[in-house]
């Protein structure tokens, strides 16, 4: 009976200089580079350190983080910003579990992301090996595909497959498991070269265009509508649909409403922008063309009382399952840019336009002006100690003064994000990253790093609540280490939502002298954190201090933290979601 030979490793191999050995770690690195991966995020350790070092040698920039959670958020945002899957590398066991934060965030937001984790030796699985975990089972709820390389030759085709599947159809997460023994196993260079050169054969299906009649019906419904509205979200941003959207809106004169991360596909300052009249727009429209935005909690599920009970939805989504779930009047499955181009083509031969004097357009315009005047009245006051509006106005003006290309904005927090969404202006596509579909806190610094490497040289500005900042604050060292052009502005109001907001009857019991569950150390020196690593820190408690800090830090384009001192009793508990708390 033939005896199967043991896998060869670099330690056991007899060298053949004409056909040198290639181990699994090097093969992973080369497969990623060959597939076009240019950046990878993660935390190194057993058994993947060599994967990272060899990836760098192969031309893949590795961004080393302090925590896999932040690295995972970076990978997911990178996938959104570039359209190519972001890649996260972690160690086995707890490293993989920490990476699930980014992977699940990618799933919720429909962003292409690949998690690659080391795992224990296959022969020792089930014996209680170092950091042992059934990682395939752990990741399955959050991925489109989870695969394991059982031998070194599996690596190149599996790398190609997870990258392809992550980006295909509705984007999302994929997982590649790399056992330690496979990473140490070797094959000859000649075999490695053949594996790397082999064509991809992913399990990816093609999405057909909607039938011509479906497009005709959608256009007919828009044409007959008395109060049409176009809603678009980050799915349209991911599809690079801004030019097609602009053409449709300029041609038809239909008012539009972006979701938070759809902001900037058309300028917030556009005369048909209905963001400042959101309640009127969604409450009274009779036909809504919704492009790359799900009818989830962010859009009140498309249901009364926020929407009219008689509204007819035309839903454009890459996912057939999403269309089937929402049961719109008309569902168009496919890429947002492609479908908008088909709609524009259908309109071209028989165009229609509401016109500025149309009653619906006039009603939207009137409400926008009324609400904008109200918020500008609040913004026009220099309130000290700072509320949320005064510093947000100063930040808005500083960002707008940068011109084009506009800085990429990262926003997280409760009151900070809520006020920022209303005040900060997005005029260019994909320049806003926030808590997203899941309302995830802790994404801030990871998103900043992703934005900085995805758009080299472009200024990145984070506007963070102090609670949101705390999740990933240690990554300011990562900003300094890589000298990324990121300015982090921390709204420091002393805790989650602010200071101690308890009523007197809530301050009782054996631990009544403890700080409130929502409280942090008052006036914390967040700026000192980046100074410890050689970055620049600022404290701003007055308008002039904030203007000076913004001017200096924006001009320097170096890592900086601006600690903005906010009245701890400004804002509201739970921000705009008090009804859910």
Phi and psi in degrees as a GROMACS rama.xvg file:
@    title "Ramachandran Plot"
@    xaxis  label "Phi"
@    yaxis  label "Psi"
@TYPE xy
-70.2771  143.089  UNK-2
-103.547  124.74  UNK-3
-70.5659  132.52  UNK-4
-75.2854  152.18  UNK-5
-70.5421  145.704  UNK-6
-59.3448  143.591  UNK-7
-87.6825  141.552  UNK-8
-122.238  169.987  UNK-9
-61.1163  -28.0771  UNK-10
-77.2644  -28.8906  UNK-11
-102.575  -6.90822  UNK-12
-80.6423  140.018  UNK-13
-86.7566  120.101  UNK-14
-71.3137  136.476  UNK-15
-118.145  104.061  UNK-16
-61.0021  -25.0944  UNK-17
-78.2341  -18.0305  UNK-18
-145.154  72.1016  UNK-19
-64.0457  156.537  UNK-20
-77.4443  150.44  UNK-21
-126.337  124.321  UNK-22
-91.6268  173.321  UNK-23
-60.4953  -38.4802  UNK-24
-61.1264  -45.3866  UNK-25
-65.9379  -35.4235  UNK-26
-68.1682  -38.5834  UNK-27
-59.4366  -48.9267  UNK-28
-59.8711  -45.9636  UNK-29
-69.3303  -34.7162  UNK-30
-66.2277  -40.9746  UNK-31
-62.9689  -46.364  UNK-32
-62.7801  -41.8539  UNK-33
-65.0049  -28.6838  UNK-34
-83.0445  -1.05538  UNK-35
95.8305  5.85964  UNK-36
-68.0084  130.188  UNK-37
-115.118  -18.8105  UNK-38
-138.196  147.361  UNK-39
-141.816  144.055  UNK-40
-120.207  147.512  UNK-41
165.264  -170.182  UNK-42
-130.61  125.478  UNK-43
-86.424  166.386  UNK-44
156.301  -172.665  UNK-45
-65.7884  128.563  UNK-46
-109.454  27.6038  UNK-47
-111.301  5.4435  UNK-48
-56.1266  -43.1491  UNK-49
-65.7614  -29.3405  UNK-50
-61.2095  -44.6613  UNK-51
-66.3987  -47.3558  UNK-52
-64.9848  -37.3289  UNK-53
-76.0627  -28.2729  UNK-54
-63.748  -43.048  UNK-55
-59.2084  -44.4948  UNK-56
-63.4848  -27.4699  UNK-57
-86.6875  -0.9744  UNK-58
100.758  12.3018  UNK-59
-102.158  120.275  UNK-60
-74.5574  125.346  UNK-61
-103.649  121.749  UNK-62
-98.6291  107.787  UNK-63
-88.6796  122.733  UNK-64
-103.116  173.543  UNK-65
-89.1754  -23.9659  UNK-66
-144.147  134.306  UNK-67
-63.7112  -27.349  UNK-68
-61.5114  -50.5945  UNK-69
-64.5462  -39.5412  UNK-70
-62.4005  -38.3741  UNK-71
-66.3344  -40.222  UNK-72
-63.3914  -37.684  UNK-73
-62.4131  -45.8444  UNK-74
-61.3154  -41.7577  UNK-75
-66.3726  -42.8981  UNK-76
-66.9637  -35.915  UNK-77
-60.7701  -41.0328  UNK-78
-60.9696  -40.1496  UNK-79
-66.8663  -45.8754  UNK-80
-70.4234  -34.1545  UNK-81
-100.971  -22.6029  UNK-82
82.7809  -5.75273  UNK-83
-107.531  142.114  UNK-84
-54.6651  132.613  UNK-85
-77.4461  142.963  UNK-86
-116.221  127.583  UNK-87
-114.102  129.557  UNK-88
-113.7  127.712  UNK-89
-135.054  164.405  UNK-90
-75.7677  -178.914  UNK-91
-78.4622  172.843  UNK-92
56.3498  -113.278  UNK-93
-61.7473  -30.8352  UNK-94
-63.4359  -43.2168  UNK-95
-62.4814  -43.1844  UNK-96
-62.294  -44.079  UNK-97
-60.9249  -36.1857  UNK-98
-67.3339  -18.0535  UNK-99
-62.8672  -23.63  UNK-100
-59.9424  -48.4496  UNK-101
-68.2104  -37.9665  UNK-102
-66.9059  -42.5529  UNK-103
-69.5244  -34.4629  UNK-104
-64.0892  -38.4444  UNK-105
-63.8807  -41.5146  UNK-106
-63.3238  -44.7751  UNK-107
-64.5613  -36.9128  UNK-108
-93.628  -5.45453  UNK-109
60.2118  55.029  UNK-110
-116.517  137.779  UNK-111
-74.5402  120.522  UNK-112
-146.253  140.284  UNK-113
-122.372  123.281  UNK-114
-97.5309  124.855  UNK-115
-116.429  119.583  UNK-116
-125.322  141.51  UNK-117
-70.9303  161.387  UNK-118
-147.864  172.817  UNK-119
-71.9095  163.854  UNK-120
-53.7446  137.799  UNK-121
-61.7695  -36.0445  UNK-122
-68.9827  -21.1618  UNK-123
-102.791  -1.23624  UNK-124
-65.3851  133.729  UNK-125
95.4088  -5.26705  UNK-126
-101.951  -1.21335  UNK-127
87.9895  39.9995  UNK-128
-69.8903  168.973  UNK-129
-55.9901  122.5  UNK-130
53.8773  35.7224  UNK-131
-69.9053  135.737  UNK-132
-161.561  142.367  UNK-133
-76.9326  85.9047  UNK-134
-72.3014  -29.0519  UNK-135
-60.8018  -45.1796  UNK-136
-66.2666  -37.095  UNK-137
-65.2947  -36.8408  UNK-138
-88.0577  -17.8573  UNK-139
-54.6195  -37.2315  UNK-140
-63.6212  -15.6141  UNK-141
-114.161  5.22805  UNK-142
-128.494  158.19  UNK-143
-82.0344  -29.1229  UNK-144
-154.34  133.976  UNK-145
-129.691  123.924  UNK-146
-135.149  155.851  UNK-147
-123.878  136.157  UNK-148
-82.7202  110.103  UNK-149
-83.7386  -19.03  UNK-150
-150.366  163.224  UNK-151
-62.0723  -34.418  UNK-152
-66.9721  -16.0248  UNK-153
-72.7255  -20.2912  UNK-154
-61.7601  -55.2663  UNK-155
-58.4575  -47.3061  UNK-156
-65.6852  -33.8076  UNK-157
-71.8013  -36.715  UNK-158
-59.7429  -46.5687  UNK-159
-61.5796  -39.9227  UNK-160
-68.6947  -47.0213  UNK-161
-65.169  -35.765  UNK-162
-65.779  -41.6937  UNK-163
-68.3058  -44.6487  UNK-164
-67.9978  -37.1642  UNK-165
-58.3319  -36.6409  UNK-166
-93.2527  -12.1409  UNK-167
-80.4155  147.599  UNK-168
57.2044  -135.572  UNK-169
-73.3664  115.957  UNK-170
-61.658  158.296  UNK-171
-178.323  -161.975  UNK-172
-93.668  150.591  UNK-173
-135.644  158.96  UNK-174
-132.508  136.63  UNK-175
-123.628  120.561  UNK-176
-97.7123  128.883  UNK-177
-122.768  95.3607  UNK-178
-59.7152  148.502  UNK-179
-57.4019  -40.7608  UNK-180
-65.4261  -32.1433  UNK-181
-70.821  -36.7436  UNK-182
-66.0181  -27.189  UNK-183
-92.1887  -15.8391  UNK-184
-67.8973  149.52  UNK-185
-123.896  157.317  UNK-186
-137.393  160.028  UNK-187
-65.0212  150.982  UNK-188
-54.5135  -38.2016  UNK-189
-61.84  -40.72  UNK-190
-70.4635  -40.5524  UNK-191
-59.1614  -43.4939  UNK-192
-61.7399  -40.4559  UNK-193
-65.913  -41.9712  UNK-194
-63.9448  -39.4563  UNK-195
-70.7315  -28.2725  UNK-196
-88.4984  -10.377  UNK-197
-64.0773  146.057  UNK-198
-69.9894  151.345  UNK-199
-71.8633  145.301  UNK-200
-138.685  61.0596  UNK-201
-75.3448  158.309  UNK-202
-85.3534  69.3718  UNK-203
-123.446  123.758  UNK-204
-92.9045  158.612  UNK-205
-92.993  143.776  UNK-206
-97.3414  123.376  UNK-207
-79.6059  156.163  UNK-208
-68.0614  151.677  UNK-209
-60.4041  155.301  UNK-210
-64.1326  150.548  UNK-211
-55.2945  -38.8893  UNK-212
-63.1578  -35.9347  UNK-213
-64.3885  -42.06  UNK-214
-64.8878  -43.5987  UNK-215
-59.7637  -42.4587  UNK-216
-64.8592  -39.4854  UNK-217
-64.1725  -45.4787  UNK-218
-65.0522  -40.1008  UNK-219
-61.4677  -40.978  UNK-220
-65.5603  -42.745  UNK-221
-62.8541  -41.4065  UNK-222
-62.846  -37.9661  UNK-223
-83.8048  -12.2548  UNK-224
-66.4096  143.395  UNK-225
-88.7788  -31.4442  UNK-226
-135.957  66.632  UNK-227
-76.4657  156.095  UNK-228
-144.203  140.431  UNK-229
-110.308  123.189  UNK-230
-114.237  133.817  UNK-231
-140.888  152.461  UNK-232
-133.036  -161.284  UNK-233
-69.7206  -18.3189  UNK-234
-65.181  -37.4959  UNK-235
-69.5163  -35.7155  UNK-236
-65.2337  -44.024  UNK-237
-61.3064  -36.0477  UNK-238
-78.0522  -2.21365  UNK-239
57.4414  48.4324  UNK-240
-94.6907  10.9365  UNK-241
-62.1693  -39.8693  UNK-242
-67.316  -41.2191  UNK-243
-66.2568  -38.5219  UNK-244
-63.6565  -45.8849  UNK-245
-59.1748  -43.7758  UNK-246
-61.4756  -44.0563  UNK-247
-63.9638  -45.6762  UNK-248
-72.0081  -40.1002  UNK-249
-65.1225  -35.1617  UNK-250
-72.6548  -45.2941  UNK-251
-93.174  -20.7564  UNK-252
69.6275  21.819  UNK-253
-81.7441  130.673  UNK-254
-61.2772  153.901  UNK-255
-132.859  153.679  UNK-256
-133.516  112.288  UNK-257
-84.7542  146.873  UNK-258
-73.6331  170.618  UNK-259
-51.5476  -44.4227  UNK-260
-92.0281  2.854  UNK-261
-86.8526  -12.4103  UNK-262
-57.335  135.08  UNK-263
101.968  -19.5215  UNK-264
-58.9885  -42.6219  UNK-265
-117.875  147.872  UNK-266
-58.2983  140.505  UNK-267
-58.6803  -23.9451  UNK-268
-86.222  0.863176  UNK-269
-60.4135  141.978  UNK-270
-67.3267  -15.9114  UNK-271
-101.378  5.08961  UNK-272
-68.2655  128.697  UNK-273
-109.813  13.6975  UNK-274
-57.1284  -40.7166  UNK-275
-76.1231  -4.67153  UNK-276
-124.359  36.1679  UNK-277
-56.3101  -48.3874  UNK-278
-61.8717  -42.5383  UNK-279
-64.7223  -44.6252  UNK-280
-61.9531  -48.604  UNK-281
-80.7075  -24.6217  UNK-282
-77.1933  -23.9047  UNK-283
-118.819  -9.22339  UNK-284
-64.9849  146.871  UNK-285
-103.511  -21.5048  UNK-286
-136.7  129.429  UNK-287
-123.788  118.446  UNK-288
-89.2531  111.271  UNK-289
-108.552  116.473  UNK-290
-117.461  114.796  UNK-291
62.4842  33.217  UNK-292
-141.916  127.889  UNK-293
-84.745  146.461  UNK-294
-82.5662  63.3605  UNK-295
-103.083  -156.483  UNK-296
-60.6672  -30.5717  UNK-297
-64.5998  -27.4065  UNK-298
-116.119  27.4331  UNK-299
55.3666  30.6179  UNK-300
62.373  9.71098  UNK-301
68.9549  23.7076  UNK-302
-117.005  157.644  UNK-303
-64.5068  154.139  UNK-304
-89.905  -6.32154  UNK-305
-69.5948  -35.394  UNK-306
-104.42  153.816  UNK-307
-63.0395  142.937  UNK-308
-68.1579  -16.0822  UNK-309
-102.985  4.00789  UNK-310
-64.2877  141.572  UNK-311
-108.127  124.351  UNK-312
-97.224  133.891  UNK-313
-107.11  109.497  UNK-314
-106.222  121.757  UNK-315
-107.567  116.853  UNK-316
-149.93  147.246  UNK-317
-70.4401  -18.6859  UNK-318
-103.815  119.907  UNK-319
-62.2187  -36.6249  UNK-320
-64.3316  -37.108  UNK-321
-64.9017  -42.3767  UNK-322
-61.1418  -45.3833  UNK-323
-65.433  -34.9534  UNK-324
-65.6563  -44.1792  UNK-325
-84.3178  -21.3188  UNK-326
50.9798  58.882  UNK-327
-73.0283  169.27  UNK-328
-61.3314  -42.872  UNK-329
-135.071  129.77  UNK-330
-115.605  129.184  UNK-331
-119.791  108.933  UNK-332
-90.4808  125.95  UNK-333
155.083  -179.685  UNK-334
-64.3977  132.553  UNK-335
-60.0401  -44.148  UNK-336
-63.0065  -44.1717  UNK-337
-62.4487  -44.7797  UNK-338
-68.7579  -39.5053  UNK-339
-62.7642  -37.5007  UNK-340
-62.9675  -38.7634  UNK-341
-66.1185  -39.5426  UNK-342
-64.3955  -44.4848  UNK-343
-61.1936  -39.1239  UNK-344
-64.588  -38.9424  UNK-345
-67.3585  -35.9614  UNK-346
-75.361  -28.1231  UNK-347
-52.7973  -42.9027  UNK-348
-78.4013  -16.0875  UNK-349
-146.185  69.803  UNK-350
-69.6807  157.249  UNK-351
-142.608  152.9  UNK-352
-149.681  133.687  UNK-353
-66.4202  -39.2668  UNK-354
83.7918  153.078  UNK-355
-68.4563  -21.8626  UNK-356
-91.787  1.53819  UNK-357
-62.2979  136.521  UNK-358
-54.4586  -37.5839  UNK-359
-68.2637  -44.5346  UNK-360
-64.4252  -41.3705  UNK-361
-63.8737  -40.2815  UNK-362
-64.1651  -43.7374  UNK-363
-62.8637  -47.2771  UNK-364
-60.8395  -41.5906  UNK-365
-63.1921  -45.1941  UNK-366
-67.1991  -38.7967  UNK-367
-58.263  -46.4924  UNK-368
-65.0982  -40.9295  UNK-369
-62.3609  -48.8942  UNK-370
-70.0728  -36.3999  UNK-371
-63.7687  -38.3877  UNK-372
-64.2164  -38.1238  UNK-373
-64.244  -45.4465  UNK-374
-72.268  -33.8403  UNK-375
-66.0425  -32.1496  UNK-376
-63.2795  -39.0421  UNK-377
-69.3205  -40.255  UNK-378
-69.9465  -25.7814  UNK-379
-72.9397  -12.1003  UNK-380
-91.3636  137.554  UNK-381
-92.2114  94.7362  UNK-382
-94.9635  124.208  UNK-383
-135.354  130.27  UNK-384
-55.1719  148.952  UNK-385
-58.4174  133.882  UNK-386
-88.5262  -163.688  UNK-387
-82.9807  -25.8383  UNK-388
-76.9  -42.3303  UNK-389
-60.6472  -53.3309  UNK-390
-66.1467  -31.1061  UNK-391
-66.7232  -36.7612  UNK-392
-63.9737  -42.5575  UNK-393
-64.7428  -40.0984  UNK-394
-66.3841  -43.6052  UNK-395
-55.5458  -48.0574  UNK-396
-65.2604  -37.2258  UNK-397
-67.6246  -40.2011  UNK-398
-66.6211  -44.3548  UNK-399
-63.037  -33.078  UNK-400
-66.3434  -17.99  UNK-401
-71.5091  -18.89  UNK-402
68.9044  -146.619  UNK-403
-115.636  139.619  UNK-404
-69.8183  135.36  UNK-405
-68.4214  148.223  UNK-406
-59.2713  151.16  UNK-407
-85.694  126.712  UNK-408
-97.2124  132.157  UNK-409
-115.228  128.163  UNK-410
-134.288  128.537  UNK-411
-150.007  154.84  UNK-412
137.906  -176.338  UNK-413
-95.883  -85.4433  UNK-414
-61.5658  -38.3545  UNK-415
-59.8251  -47.0812  UNK-416
-71.3643  -38.8682  UNK-417
-63.438  -48.6817  UNK-418
-67.4084  -40.5787  UNK-419
-61.1444  -37.1034  UNK-420
-62.4743  -35.2447  UNK-421
-81.8936  -28.6821  UNK-422
-100.177  -45.7416  UNK-423
-72.2218  140.488  UNK-424
-106.358  128.823  UNK-425
-111.371  120.387  UNK-426
-117.908  0.0425826  UNK-427
-132.408  148.871  UNK-428
-64.3417  147.146  UNK-429
55.3308  40.059  UNK-430
-111.529  12.7633  UNK-431
-132.954  124.247  UNK-432
-121.249  129.376  UNK-433
-141.068  -162.556  UNK-434
-66.3429  -16.8173  UNK-435
71.2094  -162.559  UNK-436
-57.988  -37.6407  UNK-437
-86.5397  -8.92154  UNK-438
62.6937  41.2975  UNK-439
-76.8144  124.06  UNK-440
-91.4381  146.021  UNK-441
103.778  1.60292  UNK-442
-81.6746  -15.6544  UNK-443
-52.1083  -62.1554  UNK-444
-69.0293  -35.1969  UNK-445
-61.5437  -44.6985  UNK-446
-62.073  -40.0621  UNK-447
-58.9757  -45.7628  UNK-448
-65.904  -42.3388  UNK-449
-59.8412  -45.7708  UNK-450
-63.1073  -39.5542  UNK-451
-66.6035  -39.223  UNK-452
-83.4574  -25.3849  UNK-453
-73.87  -28.7822  UNK-454
-129.095  76.2147  UNK-455
-56.0932  134.282  UNK-456
86.0581  -13.5021  UNK-457
-82.7088  136.69  UNK-458
-68.2423  137.423  UNK-459
-117.427  129.827  UNK-460
-123.181  120.51  UNK-461
-101.865  130.854  UNK-462
-115.657  105.363  UNK-463
-121.842  140.089  UNK-464
-71.1036  156.204  UNK-465
-66.1778  -30.4476  UNK-466
-68.7495  -48.4284  UNK-467
-60.019  -41.6385  UNK-468
-59.9055  -38.0691  UNK-469
-61.1689  -28.6115  UNK-470
-59.7706  -37.8827  UNK-471
-126.518  20.3319  UNK-472
-59.1834  -31.403  UNK-473
-64.8414  -18.4526  UNK-474
-72.615  -1.32998  UNK-475
-61.7347  -29.8214  UNK-476
-63.6526  -36.8688  UNK-477
-63.8048  -40.2475  UNK-478
-57.6191  -45.8532  UNK-479
-68.6831  -42.2829  UNK-480
-59.8424  -40.4546  UNK-481
-96.1868  1.07154  UNK-482
50.8888  55.2539  UNK-483
-88.5507  142.771  UNK-484
-78.6269  71.2961  UNK-485
-123.963  127.372  UNK-486
-112.653  118.883  UNK-487
-102.578  120.013  UNK-488
-106.417  115.494  UNK-489
-102.617  119.384  UNK-490
-83.6183  101.54  UNK-491
-96.7018  93.9891  UNK-492
-111.327  18.5267  UNK-493
80.4434  24.5184  UNK-494
153.46  -171.401  UNK-495
-76.5534  113.248  UNK-496
74.6714  -22.2343  UNK-497
146.122  -156.653  UNK-498
-80.4174  -147.74  UNK-499
-79.4185  109.455  UNK-500
-107.727  14.5113  UNK-501
-72.1799  147.902  UNK-502
-78.9731  164.2  UNK-503
-61.5344  -32.9385  UNK-504
-76.3879  -9.01571  UNK-505
-90.3124  -13.4338  UNK-506
-95.4701  83.4185  UNK-507
-153.564  177.66  UNK-508
87.8198  177.992  UNK-509
-67.4936  -17.9826  UNK-510
-114.254  27.7574  UNK-511
-64.1485  -20.8851  UNK-512
-86.8492  -6.02494  UNK-513
-68.1628  154.57  UNK-514
-59.5557  155.011  UNK-515
-61.005  149.618  UNK-516
-56.1787  -21.9856  UNK-517
-93.9056  -1.64676  UNK-518
-95.2196  143.929  UNK-519
-114.36  177.928  UNK-520
-60.9303  125.03  UNK-521
-62.7506  143.368  UNK-522
52.927  39.0548  UNK-523
-57.3023  143.651  UNK-524
-87.8894  65.8828  UNK-525
-60.072  -30.2409  UNK-526
-63.04  -28.0602  UNK-527
-69.8984  -22.6439  UNK-528
-62.3385  -46.8309  UNK-529
-73.0283  -30.3198  UNK-530
-62.924  -30.6435  UNK-531
-62.1089  -23.0386  UNK-532
-107.224  4.65253  UNK-533
98.7911  5.46963  UNK-534
-85.8363  -178.911  UNK-535
-104.835  129.368  UNK-536
-116.531  147.019  UNK-537
-134.866  149.908  UNK-538
-116.89  133.454  UNK-539
-133.741  116.111  UNK-540
-120.794  -3.21777  UNK-541
-133.181  160.703  UNK-542
-55.8478  -43.4378  UNK-543
-66.4929  -38.6521  UNK-544
-63.0261  -40.0033  UNK-545
-69.8023  -43.262  UNK-546
-59.6361  -42.7597  UNK-547
-64.3934  -43.8436  UNK-548
-64.4639  -41.4585  UNK-549
-65.6948  -44.8749  UNK-550
-60.5004  -46.9442  UNK-551
-67.9045  -45.4753  UNK-552
-71.2144  -38.56  UNK-553
-64.7482  -39.4344  UNK-554
-68.0325  -37.7014  UNK-555
-71.3777  -33.1871  UNK-556
52.5785  46.2094  UNK-557
-126.055  161.507  UNK-558
-58.3974  130.137  UNK-559
-151.038  153.192  UNK-560
-125.97  127.264  UNK-561
-108.612  115.419  UNK-562
-92.0768  101.477  UNK-563
-95.6673  117.237  UNK-564
-84.1432  118.27  UNK-565
-111.656  144.291  UNK-566
-55.6319  121.009  UNK-567
-63.675  -13.0829  UNK-568
-106.474  9.2162  UNK-569
-78.1137  155.155  UNK-570
82.1052  -173.773  UNK-571
-131.651  147.976  UNK-572
-63.436  133.603  UNK-573
69.813  10.6296  UNK-574
57.6394  -132.633  UNK-575
-85.8068  2.59728  UNK-576
-108.616  33.1504  UNK-577
-58.1606  -32.9353  UNK-578
-65.938  -17.0545  UNK-579
-94.7275  -6.10645  UNK-580
